[in-house]
């Protein structure tokens, strides 16, 4: 039997854990709501312990986490969730708690960088040295690769909080971001849609004006990412992007906004292959965590 | 005598050419207005020919160019200025014209990536794997490094065209970008300042409200760059940034906008060293071109 890896998609709403050899060989998967750190991490440890008893020892673990998180290996806070507004989770040493129980390499990155790595290994970003992965759900986050390596920098990207034009005449909704009011996340996350229209996005009909407005904001965000990083592809996932009509609207608006200024035919003539959903679908995050585990073990 | 390198800062308004061993050993420098391509490139060639006769053969040339430009070495158009609105310059093979006259390695990149490389080698970005260089003048452009290499991607960054919030009640000026109207360049470039206030920025007094508005737009641009790339430093140069009061206003507004969401002390406690002018001053661009030449010659 080949090597086994454990992956944790650590989300603010739910945790998903998986034991797998790779994307086509998943041996076990579990999902549960995110509670307080001690209880939640305990369930993660119990799951991997049980699977090790059943399947054999894990080679490495990977964690793609909500954040902000500390990624500097030289920091005493490496492996912590740092300044999250999520009650109880501030300064949680997620890597440390798992390290106490499993004496194996642990890969750690943002949830979106993990997802990006998953798409790079097995999905829509194979062979691309520059691409971006954005998720639009409870929050908005983005990660990706530049010059063939994951985007880190001083802290890590927080693309959900991009400031974009907001026409108050067209959309008087003030935005819900506690830090920046009407940043991209404040205007276009799932909770922003629900608060603006008084009902969850998934209950709004396909032709509801909510979707054209949503596409406009996401197109402005995508435009800013293109102008900053010049990615070879943008992958957009998360709950909100399951409204499949959004992709068509979003691609149209993006081309209108760019207005032929960036002339590469990969954008101007092939937008359907430039701005795409994740090829790994709902499994992008947790398979990305498996990819982080493999990377930590140099596989 | 050590090796000699030629550098060309190819701007839409002026060209600067230099022959140097490095930043502290500049042997000759010339500057002239940008005319039609044939005449302009002829002057570049004549300058380097004369200096070779006087000083000896050049080892390599470097060109930091206005754009957009083609940087894909596999493209038949590599080394061209491509879709520029500048009359006469569209599809000019700037590398090819120099290659015909000088059979030596030629480094080629955007003017802002060249400047970034200059600051990396000798200026404010030494030792940084992720940083951004932005120039605010006739236009606004940005380049930099991520994961230790210059930012290229599908085309190259065009950070000047970032879309940012524009409050029409506070600033009814519609913006002047022919592609995007009120993008960052449309609102905050030198010509935008001149058109909005009816006189050039350099003639406006230090306490004029123009500067607070300018700082607001540049802070929004800097914020979006931080949220996307998480750079370790942002260097801002160009003619507009010579109004030294702008840095103070800009740093204040940037911290207000970020609102302590990105908690790294390099930003929150040391903004004066985070958002800085270029250490090489007016020579950043042309010394960056020397750095490109050295890179092309593997020096």
HADDOCK unambig.tbl for C-alpha pairs under 7 A between the chains (distance, minus, plus):
assign (segid A and resid 130 and name CA) (segid B and resid 153 and name CA) 5.63 0.50 0.50
assign (segid A and resid 146 and name CA) (segid B and resid 146 and name CA) 6.48 0.50 0.50
assign (segid A and resid 146 and name CA) (segid B and resid 147 and name CA) 7.00 0.50 0.50
assign (segid A and resid 147 and name CA) (segid B and resid 146 and name CA) 6.99 0.50 0.50
assign (segid A and resid 147 and name CA) (segid B and resid 147 and name CA) 6.45 0.50 0.50
assign (segid A and resid 147 and name CA) (segid B and resid 149 and name CA) 6.71 0.50 0.50
assign (segid A and resid 149 and name CA) (segid B and resid 147 and name CA) 6.73 0.50 0.50
assign (segid A and resid 152 and name CA) (segid B and resid 230 and name CA) 6.88 0.50 0.50
assign (segid A and resid 153 and name CA) (segid B and resid 130 and name CA) 5.61 0.50 0.50
assign (segid A and resid 153 and name CA) (segid B and resid 229 and name CA) 6.60 0.50 0.50
assign (segid A and resid 153 and name CA) (segid B and resid 230 and name CA) 4.89 0.50 0.50
assign (segid A and resid 153 and name CA) (segid B and resid 231 and name CA) 5.34 0.50 0.50
assign (segid A and resid 153 and name CA) (segid B and resid 232 and name CA) 6.36 0.50 0.50
assign (segid A and resid 154 and name CA) (segid B and resid 230 and name CA) 5.30 0.50 0.50
assign (segid A and resid 154 and name CA) (segid B and resid 231 and name CA) 5.63 0.50 0.50
assign (segid A and resid 154 and name CA) (segid B and resid 232 and name CA) 4.99 0.50 0.50
assign (segid A and resid 155 and name CA) (segid B and resid 230 and name CA) 6.02 0.50 0.50
assign (segid A and resid 156 and name CA) (segid B and resid 230 and name CA) 5.62 0.50 0.50
assign (segid A and resid 157 and name CA) (segid B and resid 227 and name CA) 5.18 0.50 0.50
assign (segid A and resid 157 and name CA) (segid B and resid 228 and name CA) 5.01 0.50 0.50
assign (segid A and resid 157 and name CA) (segid B and resid 229 and name CA) 5.64 0.50 0.50
assign (segid A and resid 157 and name CA) (segid B and resid 230 and name CA) 5.40 0.50 0.50
assign (segid A and resid 158 and name CA) (segid B and resid 227 and name CA) 4.74 0.50 0.50
assign (segid A and resid 158 and name CA) (segid B and resid 228 and name CA) 6.26 0.50 0.50
assign (segid A and resid 159 and name CA) (segid B and resid 227 and name CA) 5.22 0.50 0.50
assign (segid A and resid 159 and name CA) (segid B and resid 228 and name CA) 5.18 0.50 0.50
assign (segid A and resid 161 and name CA) (segid B and resid 227 and name CA) 6.78 0.50 0.50
assign (segid A and resid 162 and name CA) (segid B and resid 224 and name CA) 5.30 0.50 0.50
assign (segid A and resid 162 and name CA) (segid B and resid 227 and name CA) 6.43 0.50 0.50
assign (segid A and resid 163 and name CA) (segid B and resid 164 and name CA) 6.05 0.50 0.50
assign (segid A and resid 163 and name CA) (segid B and resid 165 and name CA) 6.61 0.50 0.50
assign (segid A and resid 163 and name CA) (segid B and resid 220 and name CA) 6.96 0.50 0.50
assign (segid A and resid 163 and name CA) (segid B and resid 224 and name CA) 6.47 0.50 0.50
assign (segid A and resid 164 and name CA) (segid B and resid 163 and name CA) 6.06 0.50 0.50
assign (segid A and resid 164 and name CA) (segid B and resid 164 and name CA) 4.81 0.50 0.50
assign (segid A and resid 164 and name CA) (segid B and resid 165 and name CA) 5.29 0.50 0.50
assign (segid A and resid 165 and name CA) (segid B and resid 163 and name CA) 6.62 0.50 0.50
assign (segid A and resid 165 and name CA) (segid B and resid 164 and name CA) 5.29 0.50 0.50
assign (segid A and resid 165 and name CA) (segid B and resid 165 and name CA) 3.94 0.50 0.50
assign (segid A and resid 165 and name CA) (segid B and resid 166 and name CA) 6.27 0.50 0.50
assign (segid A and resid 166 and name CA) (segid B and resid 165 and name CA) 6.27 0.50 0.50
assign (segid A and resid 179 and name CA) (segid B and resid 259 and name CA) 6.17 0.50 0.50
assign (segid A and resid 179 and name CA) (segid B and resid 261 and name CA) 6.60 0.50 0.50
assign (segid A and resid 220 and name CA) (segid B and resid 163 and name CA) 6.98 0.50 0.50
assign (segid A and resid 224 and name CA) (segid B and resid 162 and name CA) 5.31 0.50 0.50
assign (segid A and resid 224 and name CA) (segid B and resid 163 and name CA) 6.48 0.50 0.50
assign (segid A and resid 227 and name CA) (segid B and resid 157 and name CA) 5.18 0.50 0.50
assign (segid A and resid 227 and name CA) (segid B and resid 158 and name CA) 4.74 0.50 0.50
assign (segid A and resid 227 and name CA) (segid B and resid 159 and name CA) 5.22 0.50 0.50
assign (segid A and resid 227 and name CA) (segid B and resid 161 and name CA) 6.78 0.50 0.50
assign (segid A and resid 227 and name CA) (segid B and resid 162 and name CA) 6.42 0.50 0.50
assign (segid A and resid 228 and name CA) (segid B and resid 157 and name CA) 5.02 0.50 0.50
assign (segid A and resid 228 and name CA) (segid B and resid 158 and name CA) 6.27 0.50 0.50
assign (segid A and resid 228 and name CA) (segid B and resid 159 and name CA) 5.19 0.50 0.50
assign (segid A and resid 229 and name CA) (segid B and resid 153 and name CA) 6.61 0.50 0.50
assign (segid A and resid 229 and name CA) (segid B and resid 157 and name CA) 5.63 0.50 0.50
assign (segid A and resid 230 and name CA) (segid B and resid 152 and name CA) 6.89 0.50 0.50
assign (segid A and resid 230 and name CA) (segid B and resid 153 and name CA) 4.91 0.50 0.50
assign (segid A and resid 230 and name CA) (segid B and resid 154 and name CA) 5.31 0.50 0.50
assign (segid A and resid 230 and name CA) (segid B and resid 155 and name CA) 6.04 0.50 0.50
assign (segid A and resid 230 and name CA) (segid B and resid 156 and name CA) 5.62 0.50 0.50
assign (segid A and resid 230 and name CA) (segid B and resid 157 and name CA) 5.40 0.50 0.50
assign (segid A and resid 231 and name CA) (segid B and resid 153 and name CA) 5.35 0.50 0.50
assign (segid A and resid 231 and name CA) (segid B and resid 154 and name CA) 5.62 0.50 0.50
assign (segid A and resid 232 and name CA) (segid B and resid 153 and name CA) 6.39 0.50 0.50
assign (segid A and resid 232 and name CA) (segid B and resid 154 and name CA) 5.01 0.50 0.50
assign (segid A and resid 259 and name CA) (segid B and resid 179 and name CA) 6.15 0.50 0.50
assign (segid A and resid 261 and name CA) (segid B and resid 179 and name CA) 6.63 0.50 0.50
